[in-house]
Amino acid sequence: MSGSRRDLRATLSAAGVPAPAAAAAAAPGQVDPVREGAAVATSGPASPAGEPPAAGAAAADALAAERRRQRDRRLTWLGRPGHQRGRRRHGLVPRLLERGLRRVTEAPLIAGNAADLLVDGLSAYPAMLDLIRSAQRSVCFENYIFRDDAVGRRFADALMERARAGIRVRVLYDWLGSMHTSSRQWKRLREAGCEVRCFGGPSARRPGRVFTRDHRKLLAVDGAAGIVGGFCIGVEWEDDGGLGSWRDTAVRVEGPVAIELEVAFARIWRLAGGDMPDPPRPDHAARAEAPGEVAVRVVDGPPAQARTYRLYQLLAALAEHTLYVTGAYPLAPTALRRALVSAARAGVDVRLLVPDRSDLRLLNQAARAHYARLLRSGVRIYLWQGPMLHAKTLVVDGVLALVGSSNLNPFSMLGCYELDLQLQDPGLAGSLQRQFHLDLERARELTVEDWKRRPKADRISERIGAALLWLPYKLYSG
């Protein structure tokens, strides 16, 4: 019998609820559930069945108390405090785990933030535009793709309006991602007073830099709030040719972590030739009132640091019950695939949601060439059936989440500047986990039997994709 079930039976027994004789007594050295807060039936006349009259209510109270204790044990690894450990609003992780997370990401955990999940363009774009329009001092806008279509012009108009109002507006785009955007859009922004920079354009002096891209998606306003996720700026995130919007995810944060977002923006702005000092970091402990209770870590840095890559492996190793991953381009490096396999073999419910059809067909075909081992090891793979799946998220045990721009492939994790938020909060992580289950309703599970029966044409295309991407895959993987 499991320890949690022994605890529960002992609790019910203490509350006056009959239990089998073999399980009625608490195990030696077991914590007395009565002292832990379980309700005890009051004395009184016995019922016809021989039970105290308050046994039913006492049993319910005892069951609720035991479930609370089991919840505290489940969240112990995340540092969510139980009633015996003292309340700390942000729930910091235990010392060793926090040390590991900080060393892998090389970033502090910032407490006292509010965070909201943004799902798809119809909710994310209005939130981004509202945040831009609310700016009173500064706007830092960075995106891999900033199109000059209807959506792009809407964002350009909002940015220009703030610049004309005297707000300092900085716009940073990637040369490769936005190479099809008309130069007229950048001209309009500059004429309105926006500072515009291009990252990673061709250079005869540094031809190799074309292989390192700025793939980040960031909006930071006034050092007070920001939005980070997978959204580029284009009409497909609202409606892809009548098929519906691309599936994507972002997080809006408000609080002290917003300063860290501006610091992250400033680093890439300077790499693109701009001049921007790091904003001063205020004393977070001196804040009179925190906007929320969410602890957030900004995972940022040069591609060679591989911070998100190492973080994925650590979180896969830490998962106890569930590990849910959404990946748009899942040509995962070998070490990351092994981490998922190890978690599944250890009994963790590992699920991977990936696109059935992709805008990068060759990469998707190459990724499928590696599905066999994942499936045989117990990793459950789901193929998204809607319009393009573009989200990049991870949620562990419903208490820790990762949302940002990093894709599950070495080109992203080891070859691009990326930006992700690691959030430690059961509320936000629980919302992301519920969204994951909703997404599974629009997906088809790929079983081992399905994999064995796939058409010969699919097998050939997988081998061709893997062969064509073998050299760049190896070069980026190191």
C-alpha positions as CSV (number, residue, x, y, z in Angstrom):
1,M,0.0,0.0,0.0
2,S,1.3,3.4,-0.9
3,G,2.3,5.9,1.9
4,S,-0.3,8.4,0.8
5,R,-3.1,5.8,1.1
6,R,-1.9,4.7,4.5
7,D,-2.0,8.3,5.6
8,L,-5.5,8.7,4.3
9,R,-6.8,5.6,6.0
10,A,-5.2,6.6,9.3
11,T,-6.8,10.0,9.0
12,L,-10.3,8.6,8.3
13,S,-9.9,6.2,11.2
14,A,-9.0,9.1,13.5
15,A,-12.1,10.9,12.4
16,G,-14.3,8.0,13.4
17,V,-14.8,6.4,10.1
18,P,-14.6,2.6,10.0
19,A,-11.7,1.2,8.2
20,P,-10.5,-2.4,7.5
21,A,-8.7,-3.7,10.5
22,A,-5.5,-4.2,8.6
23,A,-5.3,-0.5,7.8
24,A,-7.1,1.1,10.8
25,A,-4.0,1.8,12.8
26,A,-1.4,4.4,11.7
27,A,2.1,3.1,10.9
28,P,4.7,3.4,13.6
29,G,6.2,6.9,13.6
30,Q,3.4,8.3,11.4
31,V,2.3,11.9,11.9
32,D,-0.9,12.0,13.9
33,P,-3.5,13.3,11.4
34,V,-5.6,14.8,14.3
35,R,-2.7,17.1,15.2
36,E,-2.3,17.9,11.5
37,G,-5.7,19.4,11.4
38,A,-8.1,16.6,10.6
39,A,-11.5,17.0,12.0
40,V,-12.5,14.6,14.9
41,A,-16.1,13.4,15.3
42,T,-17.9,14.8,18.4
43,S,-19.3,12.4,21.0
44,G,-23.0,11.7,21.0
45,P,-25.6,9.0,20.6
46,A,-24.6,6.3,18.2
47,S,-26.5,6.0,14.9
48,P,-28.3,2.8,14.0
49,A,-25.2,1.8,12.1
50,G,-23.0,2.3,15.1
51,E,-21.3,5.4,13.7
52,P,-21.1,8.8,15.5
53,P,-23.6,11.2,14.1
54,A,-20.9,13.6,12.8
55,A,-18.9,10.8,11.1
56,G,-19.9,11.9,7.6
57,A,-18.9,15.5,8.1
58,A,-15.7,14.5,9.9
59,A,-14.8,12.1,7.2
60,A,-15.2,14.9,4.6
61,D,-13.1,17.3,6.7
62,A,-10.4,14.6,7.2
63,L,-10.3,13.8,3.5
64,A,-9.9,17.4,2.6
65,A,-7.1,17.9,5.2
66,E,-5.3,14.8,3.9
67,R,-5.5,16.0,0.3
68,R,-4.1,19.4,1.3
69,R,-1.1,17.6,2.9
70,Q,-0.6,15.5,-0.2
71,R,-0.8,18.6,-2.3
72,D,1.9,20.2,-0.1
73,R,4.1,17.1,-0.6
74,R,3.6,17.2,-4.4
75,L,4.7,20.9,-4.4
76,T,7.6,20.5,-2.1
77,W,10.1,20.2,-4.9
78,L,8.9,23.6,-6.2
79,G,9.1,25.1,-2.7
80,R,5.5,26.0,-2.4
81,P,5.2,26.3,1.4
82,G,3.2,23.9,3.5
83,H,1.6,25.1,6.7
84,Q,4.5,23.9,8.8
85,R,7.2,25.7,6.7
86,G,5.9,29.3,7.0
87,R,4.2,31.3,4.2
88,R,6.3,33.0,1.6
89,R,4.2,34.6,-1.1
90,H,6.3,33.7,-4.1
91,G,7.1,30.1,-3.2
92,L,10.8,29.9,-3.9
93,V,12.2,26.5,-4.8
94,P,14.4,24.6,-2.3
95,R,18.0,25.8,-2.2
96,L,19.6,23.1,-4.3
97,L,17.0,23.2,-7.0
98,E,17.1,27.0,-7.2
99,R,20.9,26.9,-7.4
100,G,20.7,24.5,-10.3
101,L,18.1,26.5,-12.2
102,R,20.1,29.7,-11.6
103,R,23.4,28.1,-12.8
104,V,21.8,26.7,-15.9
105,T,20.0,29.9,-16.9
106,E,22.5,32.3,-15.3
107,A,19.6,34.5,-14.4
108,P,18.0,35.4,-11.0
109,L,14.4,34.5,-10.0
110,I,12.4,37.7,-9.7
111,A,9.4,37.4,-7.3
112,G,6.3,39.6,-7.0
113,N,5.0,39.7,-10.5
114,A,1.5,39.4,-12.1
115,A,1.3,37.1,-15.2
116,D,-1.4,36.3,-17.7
117,L,-1.4,33.6,-20.4
118,L,-2.2,34.9,-23.9
119,V,-3.5,32.3,-26.4
120,D,-3.5,33.0,-30.2
121,G,-3.4,36.3,-32.0
122,L,-7.0,37.3,-31.3
123,S,-6.1,37.7,-27.6
124,A,-2.4,38.4,-27.8
125,Y,-2.4,41.2,-30.4
126,P,-5.0,43.4,-28.6
127,A,-3.0,43.0,-25.4
128,M,0.2,44.0,-27.1
129,L,-1.5,47.0,-28.8
130,D,-3.0,48.1,-25.5
131,L,0.3,47.9,-23.8
132,I,2.0,50.0,-26.5
133,R,-0.8,52.7,-26.3
134,S,-0.4,52.8,-22.5
135,A,3.3,53.8,-22.7
136,Q,4.3,56.9,-20.8
137,R,8.1,56.8,-21.1
138,S,9.5,54.1,-23.4
139,V,8.6,51.2,-25.7
140,C,11.0,48.5,-26.6
141,F,9.7,46.4,-29.5
142,E,11.7,43.4,-30.9
143,N,10.5,40.8,-33.3
144,Y,11.9,38.3,-35.8
145,I,9.2,38.9,-38.4
146,F,7.5,42.3,-38.6
147,R,5.4,42.2,-41.8
148,D,3.9,45.2,-43.6
149,D,0.5,43.6,-44.0
150,A,-2.7,44.7,-42.2
151,V,-1.5,43.5,-38.8
152,G,2.0,45.0,-39.3
153,R,0.5,48.4,-40.2
154,R,-1.7,48.3,-37.2
155,F,1.3,47.8,-34.9
156,A,3.3,50.4,-36.9
157,D,0.5,53.0,-36.4
158,A,0.5,52.3,-32.6
159,L,4.2,52.7,-32.4
160,M,4.2,55.9,-34.5
161,E,1.5,57.4,-32.4
162,R,3.5,57.0,-29.2
163,A,6.7,58.3,-30.9
164,R,4.8,61.4,-32.0
165,A,3.5,61.9,-28.4
166,G,7.2,62.2,-27.3
167,I,7.6,58.6,-26.0
168,R,10.9,57.0,-26.8
169,V,10.2,54.1,-29.2
170,R,12.8,51.6,-30.2
171,V,12.0,49.0,-32.9
172,L,14.4,46.0,-33.6
173,Y,13.8,43.5,-36.4
174,D,15.8,40.6,-37.8
175,W,17.1,41.0,-41.3
176,L,16.4,37.5,-42.4
177,G,13.0,37.1,-40.8
178,S,11.8,40.5,-42.1
179,M,13.6,40.5,-45.4
180,H,10.3,40.6,-47.3
181,T,9.0,43.6,-45.4
182,S,8.9,46.8,-47.5
183,S,11.5,49.4,-46.8
184,R,8.6,51.9,-46.8
185,Q,7.5,50.6,-43.4
186,W,10.9,51.2,-41.8
187,K,10.9,54.7,-43.4
188,R,7.4,55.5,-42.0
189,L,8.5,54.5,-38.5
190,R,11.7,56.6,-38.6
191,E,9.9,59.6,-40.0
192,A,7.5,59.4,-37.1
193,G,10.3,59.5,-34.6
194,C,10.9,55.8,-33.9
195,E,14.4,54.5,-33.6
196,V,14.7,51.5,-35.9
197,R,17.5,48.9,-36.0
198,C,18.1,45.8,-38.2
199,F,19.8,42.8,-36.7
200,G,22.3,40.7,-38.6
201,G,22.3,42.1,-42.1
202,P,24.8,40.8,-44.7
203,S,28.4,41.9,-44.0
204,A,31.5,41.4,-46.1
205,R,33.7,41.8,-43.0
206,R,31.6,39.2,-41.0
207,P,29.9,36.9,-43.5
208,G,29.4,34.2,-40.9
209,R,27.0,36.3,-38.8
210,V,24.2,35.6,-41.3
211,F,23.9,32.2,-39.5
212,T,23.1,33.8,-36.2
213,R,19.6,35.3,-36.0
214,D,17.6,37.4,-33.6
215,H,14.6,35.1,-33.2
216,R,13.1,36.8,-30.1
217,K,9.6,38.2,-29.7
218,L,9.6,40.9,-27.0
219,L,7.6,44.0,-26.0
220,A,8.6,46.0,-22.9
221,V,6.9,49.2,-21.8
222,D,8.1,51.7,-19.2
223,G,10.1,49.1,-17.3
224,A,6.8,48.1,-15.8
225,A,5.2,45.5,-18.0
226,G,6.1,43.3,-21.0
227,I,5.0,40.4,-23.3
228,V,7.1,37.5,-24.3
229,G,6.2,34.5,-26.5
230,G,6.2,33.0,-29.9
231,F,4.1,35.6,-31.8
232,C,5.6,37.3,-34.9
233,I,3.7,40.2,-36.4
234,G,1.6,39.0,-39.4
235,V,-1.9,38.3,-40.6
236,E,-1.5,34.5,-40.3
237,W,-1.6,34.8,-36.5
238,E,-5.2,36.2,-36.9
239,D,-6.4,34.3,-39.9
240,D,-4.4,32.1,-42.2
241,G,-6.3,32.4,-45.5
242,G,-9.7,31.6,-44.0
243,L,-8.3,28.5,-42.1
244,G,-8.2,30.2,-38.7
245,S,-5.3,31.7,-36.8
246,W,-2.0,30.1,-36.2
247,R,-1.8,28.5,-32.7
248,D,0.6,30.4,-30.5
249,T,1.2,31.4,-26.9
250,A,2.7,34.3,-25.0
251,V,2.7,35.6,-21.4
252,R,2.1,39.2,-20.3
253,V,4.0,40.1,-17.1
254,E,3.8,43.1,-14.9
255,G,6.2,43.8,-12.0
256,P,9.9,43.9,-11.3
257,V,10.7,41.4,-14.0
258,A,9.9,44.0,-16.6
259,I,13.2,45.7,-15.9
260,E,15.0,42.5,-16.8
261,L,13.2,42.5,-20.1
262,E,14.5,45.9,-20.9
263,V,18.0,44.8,-19.9
264,A,17.6,41.9,-22.3
265,F,16.4,44.2,-25.1
266,A,19.3,46.6,-24.5
267,R,21.9,43.8,-25.1
268,I,20.6,43.0,-28.6
269,W,20.0,46.7,-29.4
270,R,23.7,47.4,-28.8
271,L,24.7,44.4,-30.9
272,A,22.6,45.9,-33.7
273,G,24.5,49.2,-33.5
274,G,22.2,51.1,-31.2
275,D,23.1,53.0,-28.0
276,M,21.1,52.1,-24.9
277,P,22.5,51.7,-21.4
278,D,21.0,49.1,-19.1
279,P,18.2,50.6,-17.1
280,P,18.8,50.9,-13.4
281,R,17.6,47.9,-11.4
282,P,15.5,49.0,-8.4
283,D,15.6,47.4,-5.0
284,H,12.8,44.8,-5.5
285,A,12.6,44.2,-1.8
286,A,11.8,47.8,-1.1
287,R,8.7,47.8,-3.2
288,A,5.6,48.8,-1.2
289,E,3.3,46.4,-2.9
290,A,4.0,43.7,-5.5
291,P,1.6,43.4,-8.5
292,G,1.3,39.7,-8.0
293,E,2.8,36.5,-6.6
294,V,4.4,34.9,-9.6
295,A,8.2,34.3,-9.7
296,V,9.7,34.7,-13.1
297,R,13.1,34.1,-14.6
298,V,14.2,35.7,-17.9
299,V,16.2,33.2,-19.9
300,D,18.4,35.2,-22.2
301,G,21.9,35.1,-23.6
302,P,24.2,34.4,-26.6
303,P,23.5,31.2,-28.6
304,A,26.8,29.7,-27.4
305,Q,25.6,29.8,-23.8
306,A,22.8,27.2,-24.7
307,R,20.8,28.3,-21.6
308,T,17.4,27.2,-22.8
309,Y,18.8,24.0,-24.2
310,R,20.3,23.1,-20.8
311,L,17.2,24.2,-19.0
312,Y,15.0,21.9,-21.0
313,Q,17.2,19.0,-20.0
314,L,17.2,19.9,-16.4
315,L,13.4,20.3,-16.3
316,A,13.0,16.9,-18.0
317,A,15.1,15.4,-15.3
318,L,13.2,17.1,-12.5
319,A,9.7,16.1,-13.7
320,E,8.0,13.8,-11.3
321,H,4.5,13.2,-12.8
322,T,3.9,15.1,-16.0
323,L,6.0,16.8,-18.7
324,Y,4.0,18.5,-21.5
325,V,5.9,20.0,-24.4
326,T,4.6,22.0,-27.3
327,G,7.1,22.4,-30.2
328,A,6.6,24.0,-33.5
329,Y,9.8,22.7,-35.2
330,P,10.7,19.6,-33.1
331,L,14.0,18.4,-34.6
332,A,15.4,18.1,-31.1
333,P,19.1,17.6,-30.5
334,T,20.1,14.1,-29.4
335,A,20.7,15.0,-25.8
336,L,17.3,16.6,-25.5
337,R,15.6,13.5,-27.0
338,R,17.4,11.3,-24.5
339,A,16.2,13.5,-21.7
340,L,12.6,13.0,-22.8
341,V,13.2,9.3,-23.2
342,S,14.7,9.0,-19.7
343,A,11.8,10.8,-18.2
344,A,9.2,8.6,-19.9
345,R,11.1,5.4,-18.9
346,A,11.1,6.7,-15.3
347,G,7.3,6.7,-15.3
348,V,6.7,10.4,-16.1
349,D,3.8,11.2,-18.4
350,V,5.7,12.8,-21.3
351,R,3.6,14.2,-24.1
352,L,4.8,16.1,-27.1
353,L,2.5,18.2,-29.2
354,V,3.8,18.9,-32.7
355,P,2.4,20.1,-36.0
356,D,1.0,17.6,-38.5
357,R,1.6,20.1,-41.3
358,S,4.3,22.8,-41.1
359,D,5.3,25.9,-42.9
360,L,8.8,24.4,-42.9
361,R,8.0,21.1,-44.5
362,L,11.6,19.9,-44.8
363,L,12.4,20.4,-41.1
364,N,9.1,18.7,-40.1
365,Q,10.0,15.7,-42.3
366,A,13.5,15.5,-40.7
367,A,12.0,15.7,-37.2
368,R,9.6,12.8,-37.9
369,A,12.7,10.6,-38.7
370,H,13.4,10.6,-34.9
371,Y,9.9,9.8,-33.7
372,A,10.4,6.0,-33.6
373,R,12.6,5.9,-30.5
374,L,10.5,8.4,-28.6
375,L,7.3,6.4,-29.2
376,R,8.9,3.1,-28.3
377,S,10.2,4.6,-25.0
378,G,6.7,5.8,-23.9
379,V,6.7,9.4,-25.1
380,R,3.2,10.2,-26.4
381,I,3.3,12.3,-29.6
382,Y,0.2,14.3,-30.7
383,L,-0.1,15.8,-34.2
384,W,-1.9,19.1,-34.3
385,Q,-4.7,19.1,-36.9
386,G,-5.5,22.9,-37.0
387,P,-3.7,25.7,-38.8
388,M,0.1,26.0,-38.2
389,L,1.2,25.2,-34.6
390,H,3.8,27.8,-33.7
391,A,3.8,27.8,-29.9
392,K,6.9,27.0,-27.8
393,T,5.9,25.9,-24.3
394,L,6.7,23.4,-21.6
395,V,4.9,22.7,-18.3
396,V,6.2,20.4,-15.5
397,D,3.9,18.8,-13.0
398,G,1.5,21.7,-13.4
399,V,3.7,24.0,-11.3
400,L,6.5,25.2,-13.5
401,A,6.2,26.7,-17.0
402,L,8.4,27.8,-19.8
403,V,7.1,30.1,-22.5
404,G,9.0,32.0,-25.2
405,S,10.6,31.9,-28.6
406,S,13.0,28.9,-28.4
407,N,12.2,26.0,-30.8
408,L,13.0,22.4,-30.1
409,N,15.9,22.2,-32.6
410,P,19.6,23.1,-32.5
411,F,19.2,25.9,-35.1
412,S,17.1,27.8,-32.5
413,M,18.7,26.7,-29.2
414,L,22.3,26.8,-30.3
415,G,22.2,29.2,-33.3
416,C,19.9,32.1,-32.5
417,Y,19.3,34.7,-29.9
418,E,16.2,33.6,-28.1
419,L,14.1,34.8,-25.1
420,D,12.0,32.7,-22.8
421,L,10.3,33.2,-19.4
422,Q,10.5,30.5,-16.8
423,L,7.6,30.9,-14.4
424,Q,7.2,29.2,-11.1
425,D,3.6,29.4,-10.1
426,P,0.9,26.7,-10.0
427,G,-1.8,29.1,-11.1
428,L,-0.1,30.2,-14.4
429,A,1.4,26.7,-15.0
430,G,-2.0,25.1,-14.3
431,S,-3.6,27.4,-16.9
432,L,-0.9,26.4,-19.4
433,Q,-1.5,22.7,-18.6
434,R,-5.2,23.1,-19.1
435,Q,-4.6,24.8,-22.4
436,F,-2.3,21.9,-23.4
437,H,-5.2,19.4,-22.8
438,L,-7.5,21.7,-24.8
439,D,-5.0,21.6,-27.6
440,L,-4.9,17.8,-27.5
441,E,-8.6,17.8,-28.4
442,R,-7.6,19.2,-31.8
443,A,-4.8,16.8,-32.2
444,R,-4.4,13.1,-33.3
445,E,-2.2,10.8,-31.2
446,L,0.5,9.0,-33.1
447,T,0.8,5.5,-31.8
448,V,3.5,2.9,-32.4
449,E,1.0,1.0,-34.6
450,D,0.2,4.1,-36.6
451,W,3.9,4.7,-37.1
452,K,4.5,1.2,-38.4
453,R,1.7,1.6,-40.9
454,R,2.6,5.0,-42.2
455,P,2.8,5.1,-46.1
456,K,6.0,4.4,-47.9
457,A,6.0,8.0,-49.3
458,D,6.2,9.4,-45.8
459,R,9.1,7.1,-45.0
460,I,11.0,8.3,-48.0
461,S,10.3,12.0,-47.3
462,E,11.5,11.6,-43.7
463,R,14.8,10.1,-44.9
464,I,15.2,12.8,-47.5
465,G,14.6,15.5,-44.9
466,A,17.0,14.0,-42.4
467,A,19.7,13.6,-45.1
468,L,19.4,17.1,-46.4
469,L,19.5,18.6,-42.9
470,W,22.1,16.2,-41.5
471,L,25.1,18.5,-42.0
472,P,23.6,21.8,-40.6
473,Y,22.0,19.7,-37.8
474,K,25.4,18.4,-36.8
475,L,27.2,21.7,-37.2
476,Y,24.7,23.5,-35.0
477,S,24.5,20.6,-32.5
478,G,28.3,20.9,-32.0
